[in-house]
Amino acid sequence: MIAAGIVWGDNPRFDLSRLSFGDAAAARGDETLSRMGDSAVLLRHPPRQAHGKTARTQSGTIVAFNGWIDNADEISRELSLPADSNVAALYGAATETWGIAAERRIVGDYAAIIIPADGVMRLSRAPWSKHGLFYTLANSCAVAASVPRVLFGLGLERSVDPARYAELLYGLAPSWGAQTYFDEVSQVEQGSVVTIDRGSVQKVQWYDPHALSATRLARDEDYVEQANALLADSVRHALGPAVRPGILLSGGLDSPLVAAEILDQLPEGRRLKSFTFVPLQEGNEPVLPAHFHSDGPAVEAFAALYPALDPQFIDNRGIAFGHMLDDTFRTSDAAYPSLIASEFRGPWQAASDAGCDWLFTADMGNQTFSCEGNWAFVEFLRTGRFGELMRLLRAVPGDDRPLWRRFAARSILPNLPAAIRSAVRTLVHGDMARPLVRREVRERLDLDARYRAQYGEREWVRTRRDFVSDAWSMTSGGTEMTAAAEDLYGFRFRTIPQYRPLLEFCLTIPTDQYVRHGEQRYLARRMAIGRLPEAQRTNRRYGRHGVDWFERETPRLALMREEIERIADDPVMNAIIDVEGAMELLDNWPDRPDYRAKLEVFMPLAAAVVAGRFARYVDGRN
């Protein structure tokens, strides 16, 4: 991770010599602070691999870089630099040569800070990036860092508008843009450059995911070949720095395809460790139609095809909601709805215990090569492709409604105005399970309407544009959480499908590459021929996470009640969270596991606990 600050005048608000990531890093000797004139640059070096690089260009520009450049060889050749150039030096030379055009030419996942000799701080973040950058500006001083805690370590007060807690409960962080939880902290948005010059801030959003040109190839086979080639490129770049790689492996399509490519590229004699969450054997929800509960059997069948794979299965026994919650707050200074889930904690710990320096995932697989193309239900109607639409409607797994109901729900209703869609879905399915936010707060902040605008009316995305927007929002925020997990577990994450050329290819190919003759995930199923067991390649059931929540959480009811009581004693949070509604949910805790109960009881309670605990952390009362 990186941090840097600059002072322009007298009496700066912060003493840059105090820059620190605020944990045991300095004591371990894996944190480096360098003074450079009126600037200071801080690097964090975790035990298994250094995060971040610094450089000073020939013109005197200071560069701090966190992340990677996948086309570094190409950029080095164009700039006549050595192939093994420091990545920070390479980025600095590229921006000095090409200006903002360098961002378009560089393919990678990064955040960077540049401070030229003229004292203008330049902050940048790549599009589709998991690397974040946060900054504050006051009193002749600006500081930027990978995580907010660096800013607070300098003395900046943690101050949160209470409305943020209500928005937290509604999962509205992706709509915040440059804003964050904290009043005086901003974040660099992905695909943008922020320039800070003595109190003036300017932003250039140079990347627009909706401006990508359509991709059209001559043959069906060409799409499969290109997707496989881009997946191979992403894996090759990922394996470059990895000494002891691991992968989170499911029983679906995307992560096994990634694992197969990794195994194909591993040198002879090297092995790949995989980590798979499996639910407890007891206390699971009933299996829903077209779903399966455990990834274990499919992963075992996949592993039988690949002798170089060392699969580990982790049931997270002893781990429940709230596991390492306070540690996550301290390392991230953030809270998101994903903290409700604990399924990945066990696999992360297993990967750490195994000594993995990189942990690969297939997150964003459903937004790339393993996409279902759910907007096709509307698109096929609008474009008159009625034969394809009927085949698709007949083939929906687990939907036993009459064909006319499927047609009305999936193709007609999404074309109607939002108010009508909401009314119809409420009439048919009942009220949506709402977060535990008091009615007056919901109405004052217009949270229900904002939630529907962000996530839809309990429906799949209605258009290709909506799908692209949804994919973009998934990578817009939450970088603090990734950095926190890397800090806590000691490895680095790399999301293989989050490779810009692969993302851009998959977001721009025709719909019929994802949906053909009633078959969804058409591209991934063709990519998987000969690489996955046939039963897995053709499987149309969906895996469900967290089906053992009842067994894990029921013994913790007293702790949850205690947390809600502490919220009741907090005047700020009690005015936001519906404490009485939370107590009613606890009093009516189900006597057996049920999918609806998870949505309507456990998840709202858990989200309220996260918000309350985070508020106490912010105020220093934990």
C-alpha positions in Angstrom: 0.0 0.0 0.0 1.0 3.6 -0.5 0.6 7.0 1.1 2.0 10.4 0.3 1.6 14.0 1.5 2.6 17.4 0.4 2.9 20.8 2.2 2.6 24.1 0.2 2.8 26.7 2.9 3.3 27.6 6.6 1.4 26.0 9.4 0.2 22.8 7.7 -2.6 20.9 9.3 -0.6 17.6 9.4 3.0 16.7 10.4 4.0 14.4 7.5 6.7 12.8 9.6 3.9 11.0 11.4 2.7 9.2 8.3 2.0 5.6 9.2 -0.4 2.8 8.4 -1.2 2.7 12.1 -0.5 -0.9 13.1 2.4 -3.1 13.8 4.0 -2.5 10.4 6.7 -0.1 11.6 7.6 -2.3 14.5 8.1 -5.2 12.1 10.3 -3.1 9.9 8.0 -3.5 6.8 6.9 0.1 6.6 9.1 2.8 4.9 8.8 6.6 5.2 10.8 8.8 2.9 11.2 12.5 3.0 11.5 14.3 -0.3 11.6 18.1 0.0 8.1 19.2 1.0 6.7 15.8 0.4 6.7 12.5 2.3 6.0 9.1 0.7 5.1 6.0 2.8 5.2 2.4 1.6 3.8 -0.7 3.3 5.5 -4.0 2.8 3.5 -7.0 4.1 5.5 -10.1 5.2 5.0 -12.2 2.0 5.4 -9.5 -0.7 6.0 -5.8 -1.0 3.0 -3.7 -1.7 3.7 -0.5 -3.6 6.7 0.9 -5.4 8.3 4.4 -5.4 10.4 6.2 -8.0 11.8 9.6 -8.8 11.8 10.5 -12.5 14.6 12.4 -14.2 12.6 15.6 -13.9 12.4 15.1 -10.1 8.8 13.9 -10.0 8.0 11.6 -7.1 5.9 8.5 -7.9 4.2 6.1 -5.5 2.4 3.2 -7.2 0.3 0.4 -5.8 -0.8 -2.4 -8.1 0.5 -3.8 -11.4 0.8 -3.0 -15.1 0.0 -6.0 -17.2 1.4 -4.6 -20.5 4.6 -3.4 -18.8 6.8 -5.0 -21.6 4.9 -3.1 -24.3 5.0 0.2 -22.4 8.8 -0.3 -21.7 9.5 -0.8 -25.3 7.6 2.2 -26.4 9.4 4.4 -23.9 12.8 2.7 -24.6 13.2 1.7 -21.0 14.6 -1.6 -19.6 12.1 -4.4 -19.5 12.7 -4.8 -15.7 12.0 -1.2 -14.9 10.4 -0.4 -11.5 6.7 -0.2 -12.1 6.5 3.2 -10.4 9.3 4.5 -12.7 7.5 3.1 -15.7 4.2 4.7 -14.8 5.9 8.0 -14.1 7.7 8.0 -17.4 4.5 7.1 -19.2 2.5 10.0 -17.7 5.4 12.5 -18.3 5.5 11.4 -22.0 1.8 10.9 -22.8 -0.1 12.8 -20.1 -3.6 11.5 -19.4 -3.3 9.4 -22.5 -1.0 7.1 -20.5 -4.0 5.9 -18.5 -5.6 4.7 -21.7 -2.5 3.0 -22.9 -1.6 1.2 -19.7 -3.4 -2.0 -18.9 -3.4 -2.8 -15.2 -5.0 -2.6 -11.8 -3.5 0.3 -9.8 -3.7 3.5 -7.9 -0.9 6.0 -8.0 0.3 9.3 -6.5 2.5 11.7 -8.5 4.0 14.8 -7.0 6.0 16.8 -9.6 8.6 19.4 -8.8 6.0 22.1 -9.2 4.1 20.7 -6.2 0.9 19.7 -7.8 -0.4 16.4 -6.5 -1.8 14.0 -9.1 -3.9 11.0 -8.0 -5.1 8.3 -10.3 -7.0 5.0 -10.3 -7.3 2.6 -13.1 -10.8 1.5 -14.3 -12.0 -1.8 -13.0 -9.5 -1.5 -10.2 -9.5 -3.0 -6.7 -6.8 -0.6 -5.6 -8.2 2.5 -3.9 -6.9 5.9 -3.0 -8.3 8.3 -0.4 -7.4 11.9 0.3 -7.9 14.9 2.4 -7.0 18.5 1.9 -6.7 21.3 4.5 -4.5 24.1 5.7 -1.7 24.1 3.1 -1.4 20.3 3.1 -2.8 17.3 1.2 -2.5 13.7 2.0 -3.5 10.6 0.0 -3.4 6.9 1.0 -4.6 3.5 0.1 -6.7 3.3 3.2 -8.3 6.0 5.3 -6.6 5.0 8.6 -3.4 6.8 7.4 -5.3 10.1 7.3 -6.7 9.5 10.8 -3.3 8.6 12.1 -2.2 12.1 11.3 -4.9 13.6 13.5 -7.9 13.9 11.1 -11.1 13.5 13.1 -13.4 10.6 12.2 -16.6 12.5 11.5 -19.6 10.8 9.8 -22.9 12.3 8.7 -25.5 9.9 10.4 -27.2 9.7 7.0 -24.3 7.6 5.9 -25.2 4.9 8.4 -28.7 4.6 6.9 -27.3 4.5 3.4 -24.8 1.8 4.7 -27.8 -0.4 5.6 -29.3 0.1 2.2 -26.0 -0.7 0.4 -25.9 2.6 -1.4 -22.1 3.1 -1.2 -21.7 2.5 -5.0 -23.8 5.7 -5.6 -21.5 7.9 -3.5 -19.0 8.7 -6.2 -16.0 10.6 -4.7 -17.7 10.8 -1.3 -16.9 8.3 1.5 -18.2 7.6 5.0 -16.2 10.4 6.4 -16.9 14.1 6.0 -13.3 15.3 5.2 -12.2 12.2 3.2 -12.8 11.8 -0.5 -11.9 8.9 -2.8 -10.5 8.7 -6.3 -13.1 7.2 -8.5 -12.0 4.4 -10.9 -11.0 5.5 -14.3 -10.3 9.1 -13.2 -7.4 11.5 -12.4 -7.6 14.0 -9.5 -5.3 17.0 -9.5 -4.8 19.0 -6.2 -3.0 22.3 -6.5 -2.8 24.4 -3.3 -6.3 23.9 -2.2 -8.0 23.5 -5.7 -9.2 20.1 -6.7 -10.0 19.1 -10.3 -11.2 15.7 -11.5 -11.1 14.2 -15.0 -13.2 11.1 -15.6 -11.3 9.8 -18.6 -12.9 6.3 -18.8 -16.6 5.6 -19.5 -17.7 2.0 -19.6 -20.7 2.9 -21.8 -18.4 4.4 -24.5 -16.9 1.0 -25.4 -17.3 0.0 -29.1 -19.3 -3.1 -29.9 -17.2 -6.2 -30.7 -18.2 -8.2 -33.7 -16.3 -11.2 -35.0 -16.7 -13.3 -38.1 -17.6 -16.7 -36.6 -19.1 -18.1 -33.5 -15.9 -20.0 -32.8 -13.9 -16.7 -32.8 -15.7 -15.5 -29.7 -14.7 -18.6 -27.8 -11.1 -18.5 -29.0 -10.8 -14.8 -28.1 -12.3 -15.3 -24.7 -10.0 -18.2 -24.0 -7.0 -16.2 -25.2 -7.8 -13.3 -23.0 -8.4 -15.5 -20.0 -5.0 -17.1 -20.7 -3.4 -13.7 -20.8 -4.9 -12.7 -17.5 -3.7 -15.9 -15.9 -0.2 -15.5 -17.4 0.1 -12.0 -15.9 -1.3 -13.2 -12.6 1.1 -16.1 -12.3 4.2 -13.9 -13.0 4.8 -12.7 -9.5 3.2 -15.6 -7.7 5.4 -18.0 -5.8 2.8 -19.9 -3.8 -0.6 -19.2 -5.5 -4.0 -20.4 -4.3 -7.5 -20.1 -5.7 -11.0 -19.9 -4.2 -12.7 -22.7 -6.1 -16.5 -23.3 -6.4 -18.6 -25.9 -8.2 -19.8 -23.5 -10.9 -18.3 -22.5 -14.2 -16.2 -19.4 -13.7 -13.6 -20.4 -11.0 -13.1 -23.9 -12.4 -12.4 -22.4 -15.8 -9.9 -20.1 -14.2 -8.3 -23.0 -12.2 -8.1 -25.1 -15.4 -6.2 -22.3 -17.1 -3.8 -21.8 -14.2 -3.1 -25.6 -14.0 -2.4 -25.6 -17.8 0.1 -22.8 -17.4 1.8 -24.0 -14.2 5.3 -25.4 -14.9 5.7 -29.1 -14.5 6.1 -30.1 -10.8 4.3 -27.0 -9.5 1.0 -27.5 -7.7 -2.1 -25.3 -7.1 -3.9 -25.2 -3.8 -7.6 -24.5 -3.9 -9.9 -23.5 -1.1 -13.6 -24.3 -1.1 -16.3 -23.5 1.5 -18.7 -26.3 2.3 -21.7 -25.9 4.6 -22.1 -27.7 7.9 -23.8 -31.0 7.5 -26.6 -30.1 10.0 -29.2 -27.3 10.1 -29.3 -26.3 6.5 -32.1 -24.6 4.6 -34.3 -26.9 2.4 -32.9 -27.1 -1.1 -34.6 -24.7 -3.4 -35.6 -25.8 -6.9 -32.7 -25.4 -9.4 -30.1 -24.9 -6.6 -27.5 -26.9 -4.8 -26.0 -26.3 -1.4 -22.4 -27.6 -1.4 -19.7 -27.0 -4.0 -17.8 -30.0 -2.6 -18.9 -32.8 -4.9 -18.3 -30.8 -8.1 -14.9 -29.6 -6.9 -13.9 -33.2 -6.1 -15.0 -34.3 -9.6 -13.0 -31.4 -11.1 -9.9 -32.2 -9.0 -10.0 -35.8 -10.3 -9.2 -34.4 -13.8 -6.2 -32.3 -12.5 -3.6 -34.2 -10.4 -1.7 -31.0 -9.8 -4.6 -29.5 -7.8 -4.6 -29.8 -4.0 -8.2 -29.1 -2.9 -9.0 -28.1 0.6 -12.6 -28.1 1.9 -13.4 -25.8 4.8 -16.7 -25.8 6.7 -15.9 -22.7 8.9 -16.9 -24.6 12.1 -16.8 -22.1 14.9 -17.0 -19.1 12.5 -20.2 -17.1 12.5 -21.4 -13.6 11.6 -19.2 -11.0 13.3 -16.0 -13.0 13.1 -13.0 -10.5 13.0 -15.5 -7.7 12.6 -13.6 -5.2 14.8 -10.3 -6.2 13.2 -11.8 -5.4 9.8 -13.0 -2.0 11.1 -9.5 -1.2 12.4 -7.8 -2.1 9.2 -10.3 -0.7 6.7 -12.1 2.2 8.5 -15.2 1.0 6.5 -18.3 -1.1 6.7 -20.2 -2.7 3.9 -23.1 -5.1 3.7 -20.7 -7.9 2.6 -19.5 -8.0 6.2 -22.7 -10.0 7.0 -21.3 -13.0 5.2 -18.6 -15.1 6.9 -18.3 -17.9 4.3 -14.9 -16.7 3.0 -13.3 -16.2 6.4 -12.4 -19.9 6.7 -11.0 -20.3 3.2 -9.0 -17.1 3.6 -7.5 -18.3 6.8 -6.7 -21.7 5.2 -4.9 -19.9 2.3 -3.0 -17.8 4.8 -2.0 -20.9 6.9 -0.9 -22.6 3.6 1.5 -19.7 3.0 -0.1 -18.5 -0.2 1.3 -15.2 -1.4 -1.4 -14.6 -3.9 -5.1 -15.8 -3.7 -6.8 -15.8 -7.1 -10.6 -15.5 -7.4 -13.2 -15.6 -10.2 -15.2 -12.7 -8.9 -16.7 -10.8 -11.9 -17.0 -14.1 -13.7 -20.7 -13.6 -13.9 -20.1 -10.2 -15.4 -17.7 -11.5 -18.0 -17.3 -14.9 -19.7 -19.7 -16.7 -17.4 -22.5 -14.1 -17.9 -26.1 -15.4 -18.2 -27.3 -12.5 -20.4 -30.5 -12.0 -18.4 -31.3 -8.8 -20.3 -32.1 -11.1 -23.2 -35.7 -11.6 -21.8 -36.4 -8.0 -22.6 -34.1 -7.5 -25.6 -35.5 -10.5 -27.6 -39.0 -9.1 -27.1 -38.0 -5.6 -28.2 -36.1 -6.9 -31.3 -38.8 -9.3 -32.4 -36.8 -12.5 -31.7 -39.8 -14.3 -30.5 -38.6 -17.8 -31.2 -35.5 -17.3 -29.2 -37.5 -15.7 -26.4 -39.9 -18.6 -26.2 -37.0 -21.1 -26.0 -35.4 -19.1 -23.3 -38.6 -18.7 -21.3 -39.3 -22.5 -21.5 -35.8 -23.3 -20.3 -35.6 -21.2 -17.1 -34.4 -23.6 -14.4 -36.7 -23.8 -11.4 -39.4 -21.6 -12.8 -42.6 -23.7 -12.8 -45.0 -20.9 -13.5 -47.2 -21.1 -16.6 -45.4 -19.8 -19.7 -47.6 -16.7 -19.9 -46.6 -15.8 -16.3 -42.9 -16.1 -17.2 -43.4 -14.0 -20.3 -45.3 -11.3 -18.3 -42.8 -11.2 -15.4 -39.5 -11.4 -17.4 -40.3 -9.7 -20.6 -43.4 -7.5 -20.3 -43.2 -6.1 -16.8 -39.6 -4.8 -17.0 -40.7 -2.4 -19.8 -43.3 -0.7 -17.6 -42.6 2.4 -15.4 -40.8 1.8 -12.1 -43.9 2.7 -10.0 -46.0 0.1 -11.8 -43.3 -2.5 -11.6 -43.0 -2.0 -7.9 -46.7 -2.1 -7.3 -47.2 -5.3 -9.3 -44.2 -7.1 -7.7 -45.5 -6.1 -4.3 -49.0 -7.3 -5.1 -47.7 -10.7 -6.2 -44.7 -11.3 -3.9 -45.5 -9.1 -0.9 -43.4 -6.2 0.5 -39.7 -6.3 -0.1 -37.6 -7.1 3.0 -36.4 -3.7 4.1 -33.3 -2.8 6.2 -34.0 -1.9 9.8 -34.1 1.9 9.2 -36.8 4.0 10.8 -39.7 5.0 8.5 -39.1 8.8 8.9 -35.4 8.3 8.0 -36.3 6.2 5.0 -38.7 8.8 3.8 -36.5 11.8 4.5 -33.5 10.3 2.6 -35.8 8.7 -0.1 -33.9 5.4 0.6 -36.4 3.0 -1.0 -36.5 4.9 -4.3 -32.7 5.3 -4.3 -32.3 1.6 -3.6 -34.6 0.7 -6.5 -32.7 3.1 -8.8 -29.5 1.4 -7.8 -30.6 -2.3 -7.7 -33.8 -2.5 -9.6 -37.3 -3.7 -8.8 -36.5 -7.2 -7.5 -35.6 -8.1 -11.1 -32.7 -9.0 -13.3 -31.1 -6.1 -15.2 -33.4 -5.0 -18.0 -31.0 -3.7 -20.6 -27.4 -4.3 -21.7 -26.7 -0.7 -20.5 -28.0 -1.6 -17.0 -25.8 -4.6 -17.0 -22.7 -2.6 -17.8 -23.7 0.0 -15.1 -24.1 -2.8 -12.6 -20.7 -4.3 -13.4 -19.1 -0.9 -13.1 -20.7 -0.2 -9.7 -19.3 -3.5 -8.4 -15.8 -2.2 -8.7 -16.5 1.4 -7.7 -16.0 1.0 -4.0 -15.0 -1.3 -1.2 -11.3 -1.1 -1.9 -10.7 -0.6 1.8 -12.2 -4.0 2.5 -9.8 -5.7 0.0 -6.9 -3.9 1.5 -8.0 -4.9 5.0 -8.3 -8.6 4.1 -4.9 -8.6 2.5 -3.5 -7.0 5.7 -5.2 -9.4 8.0 -4.4 -12.6 6.1 -1.0 -11.7 4.6 -1.6 -12.5 0.9 -2.6 -10.4 -2.1 -5.9 -10.9 -4.1 -6.1 -11.0 -7.8 -9.5 -11.3 -9.5 -8.7 -13.0 -12.8 -11.8 -11.9 -14.8 -11.2 -8.3 -13.7 -8.6 -8.0 -16.5 -9.5 -5.0 -18.5 -9.2 -6.5 -22.0 -11.3 -9.5 -21.0 -13.9 -7.3 -19.3 -14.1 -4.9 -22.3 -14.4 -7.9 -24.7 -17.2 -9.6 -22.7 -19.1 -6.3 -22.1 -19.3 -5.6 -25.9 -20.0 -8.9 -27.6 -23.5 -9.8 -28.9 -26.2 -11.1 -26.6 -26.5 -14.3 -28.5 -23.0 -15.3 -27.4 -24.4 -15.6 -23.9 -27.9 -16.9 -24.7 -28.6 -19.3 -27.6 -31.5 -21.7 -28.2 -32.6 -21.3 -24.6 -29.2 -22.0 -23.1 -27.7 -19.4 -20.9 -24.0 -19.0 -20.1 -23.5 -20.1 -23.7 -20.0 -18.7 -23.9 -18.7 -20.2 -20.7 -20.2 -23.6 -21.6 -18.3 -23.6 -24.9 -15.1 -22.5 -23.2 -15.4 -25.4 -20.8 -15.6 -28.1 -23.4 -12.9 -30.6 -22.5 -11.8 -28.7 -19.4 -14.5 -29.4 -16.9 -16.4 -32.6 -16.1 -19.4 -32.8 -18.5 -21.9 -32.9 -15.6 -20.4 -29.6 -14.3 -20.2 -28.0 -17.7 -23.8 -28.6 -18.5 -25.2 -28.1 -14.9 -27.9 -25.4 -14.8 -28.5 -25.3 -11.1 -27.2 -22.4 -9.0 -25.0 -22.7 -6.0 -26.2 -21.1 -2.7 -23.9 -19.7 -0.1 -24.7 -19.5 3.6 -27.4 -22.2 3.7 -26.2 -23.2 7.2 -26.8 -19.7 8.7 -29.4 -21.0 11.1 -27.1 -23.5 12.7 -24.3 -20.9 13.1 -26.4 -17.9 14.2 -29.1 -19.3 16.5 -26.6 -19.9 19.4 -25.6 -16.2 19.1 -29.1 -14.7 19.6 -28.2 -13.4 23.1 -25.2 -11.6 21.6 -27.3 -10.1 18.8 -29.8 -8.9 21.4 -27.0 -7.3 23.4 -25.9 -5.5 20.2 -29.4 -4.2 19.5 -29.7 -3.0 23.1 -26.4 -1.1 22.8 -27.9 0.6 19.7 -30.9 1.6 21.7 -28.6 3.3 24.2 -27.0 5.3 21.4 -29.0 8.5 20.6 -27.6 8.8 17.1 -28.1 5.2 16.0 -31.3 4.8 17.8 -32.7 7.7 15.7 -31.7 5.8 12.6 -32.2 2.1 13.3 -35.6 0.7 14.0 -34.7 -0.9 17.4 -38.2 -1.9 18.2 -38.5 -3.7 14.8 -35.1 -5.4 15.5 -36.3 -6.7 18.9 -39.5 -8.0 17.3 -37.4 -10.0 14.8 -35.3 -11.4 17.6 -38.4 -12.3 19.5 -39.8 -14.1 16.5 -36.6 -15.9 15.4 -37.6 -18.9 13.3 -37.5 -22.4 14.8 -36.1 -23.9 11.6 -33.9 -22.7 8.7 -35.7 -21.1 5.8 -34.6 -19.0 2.8 -37.2 -16.3 3.4 -36.2 -16.1 7.1 -32.6 -15.4 6.2 -33.7 -12.5 3.9 -36.3 -11.1 6.3 -34.9 -11.8 9.7 -31.2 -12.6 9.9 -29.8 -10.3 7.2 -31.6 -7.1 8.4 -30.5 -7.9 12.0 -26.9 -8.5 11.0 -26.8 -5.4 8.9 -28.1 -3.3 11.9 -25.4 -4.8 14.1 -22.7 -4.0 11.6 -23.9 -0.4 11.4 -24.1 0.0 15.2 -20.7 -1.6 15.8 -19.2 0.6 13.1 -20.7 3.7 14.6 -19.2 2.8 18.0 -15.8 2.2 16.3 -16.0 5.6 14.6 -16.8 7.3 17.9 -14.1 5.3 19.8 -16.6 3.5 22.0 -16.0 -0.1 21.1 
